[in-house]
Amino acid sequence: MIGLAGSIGAGKSTVAAILAEAGCVVSDSDRLAREVLADPACAAELASWWGPSVLDASGAVDRAAVARIVFARPEERTRLERLVHPRIHERRARAFAAAPPGTPALVIDAPLLFEVGLDRECDRTILVDAPRELRLARVRSSRGWDEAELRRREESQWPLDRKRRAAHHVLVNDADLASLRTRVLDLLRRIHAERQVAS
């Protein structure tokens, strides 16, 4: 199993898509979290904790309102993780159990892979990284964030140096898509070779 993490704005989702194109079964933790939060029972639980302001007019979870709470209050973030993570794990386990024979790899795509200990479930981990100025340009363009917002988001995660030390492989995404695809597929082959040597 491969764990995939990334510095913010480095292109982790693009790497995940390339791995999926290569036949890997990729479990997208962000997508699974959205599915969990869309569950009416989960929405009701969050409203009981934080009041109706965390729901939108349709009664669905307002993810921006939840983000404001959990980024400002770490203990509430921990509380949310205790609710959401077991449900994500159940969905991921079902997807991996259904992987067809010959699947090149099972991939956990998780922004907080190291922070929540998911790396311990993986044979190999990949950190997608890029120079800070490039990452800032990307999040400005795609998410409308300024440098202060990027810094705030980064401060809620492990420092990048710590992630780099923790990862088995650091994949730098500082060129075009074709170059990135080549790097990803080369790394996938290296990981398979490492597994064969280990076995």
N, C-alpha and C positions, 0 to 999 in steps of 0.2 A: 504494500500500500504506500502511496506517495502522498505526502502532505504538501499543500501549496499555500504559501503566504506571500505577502508583498508589502513593500513600503507604499504609502498612500500615493496614488497617481502613477505608480510604476508600470501598470499594465497587467496585473495579475489576471484579470478577467479575460484578456486577450490570450494569455498563455493557456488558461483553462480551455478556451475555445479551440485552440490548436491541438491540445491533448485530446479533446473530444473528437475532433476531426480525425485524429490518428487511431481512433477506436477505443480510447480509454473511457471508462465510466467515471464521470466527474460528478461529485456531490457538491453542489453550490450551497454553502451554508447560509449565505445572505438570502437566496431564494427560498430555502427551507424555513428560515426565520420569518419571512413574509407570509408563507403559508400558515405557520403556527399562529402568528399574530392575527391572521384573517379568521381563525376559528372563533366563533361567537363565545365559546366558553372561556377562551383566553382573554378576549376583549372584556367580558364581564368581570374577570378576575382583576384586570388592570384598573378598571373603573372603580372596583371596590377598594383598591389601594389608594388611588390618586385622584379619584373624583371623575365626574363626567366630562371634564375638560380634555381628557385624553382620548375621547371619542369624537368622530366627526358627526355631521348632521345625519348620516345614514346609520350611525351606531357602530361603524368600523373604527379600528384603532387608528388614531392620528399619529403616525410614526414620528413626525417632526415634534409633536408635543412630548412624546415619550423620550425622544433623544434629548430634548432640553432638560428633562428631569434627570435622566441617568448620567448625562455628562456633568451636571452640576453637583450630583450627590452620588458618590461612588458606592455607598451602601445600597442605594436603590438599584444601581446597575447590577450589583451582585444578586440582589433579590430577583430581578428580571431574568438574569442568566439561569438561576435555579429553576425558574418556571419553564423557560424556553428550551434550554439545552437538552434535557432528556427527551423532549418531543422531537427535536431535530435529530438526535441520535437514532430514535426509532425509525424515522423516515429514511435516514441514510442507510441503516442496516438492511431495510427492505430492498432498497435500490441495489446495494452491493450483492445481496443474496440472489437477485435476479440477473446479475451480469452473465452474459453468454460465455460459454467455454472459449478459451483463446483470447479473452480480453487482455490487451497489453498491460493495463494497470488499472487499479482502483485509485481514484484521486479524491482526497478531501480538500476542497477549495474553501479556505477559511481565513478571513482577515486576522482573527485572533488565535490562530493555530497554536502558537507557543504560549500565549497568555493563559489559555484555558486548558492546556495540557494535551491537546489533540495530537501533538507531535509524538507523544509516547505510543500512540496506536500505529505509527507509520514506520515502515522500513527505511524510507528515505524522505528527506524534506528539501523543498526548493523554496528559496526566497527570491522573488522577483524584485529587482532594484533598478534604480535609475538616478542620475544626478538630480540634486534637489531643484535646481532652476528648471530643469525639464519637467519634473513632477509638478512644480508649481504652475508652470504654463499649462500643463494638461488639466489640472483641476480648475484653473481659472476658466478655461475654455469649456470644459464638459460639465462642471458643477457650479460655476459662478463663485468659487471660493477665493478669498484673498489670502495673503500670507499668514495673517493672524488666525484665520479659520483653519488653515492647514496645520499650523503649529498647535492649535487647540486640539485638533483631532489626533495629532501625533503624540501629544502628551498623555492621551488616554491609553496608549499602547506602550509596549516595551520600547526602549531606545533602539534605534536602528543598529547600532554597533552590537548590541546584545543579540538581536535577531540574526545578524550576519554570523556571529560566532555559533549560534545554536543550529543554524541550517547546515545540512550536508552539502548543499550546492547553492551558490548565489548566481542567479541568471540576470545579467545586466541587459536592460531593454533601452538602448540609447540610439537605435538606428531605425530603419524602416521595417515594415511588416514582413517583407520577404526575408530580411536578415534575422528577424526574431523567430520566424518559423524554422529556419535552418538551425538556429541555436537550440530551440526547444526540442526538435526531433533528434539532433545530435545528443542532447542531454538524456533524452529518453533511452536512446541506444546505450549510452554509458551506464545508466542505472540498471538496465537489463544485464549488461556485462558484469557489473559489480555483483548482482544477485547470483549470477551463474558461478562466479568465483567463490562467493560465500557459501554456496550450497555444495 
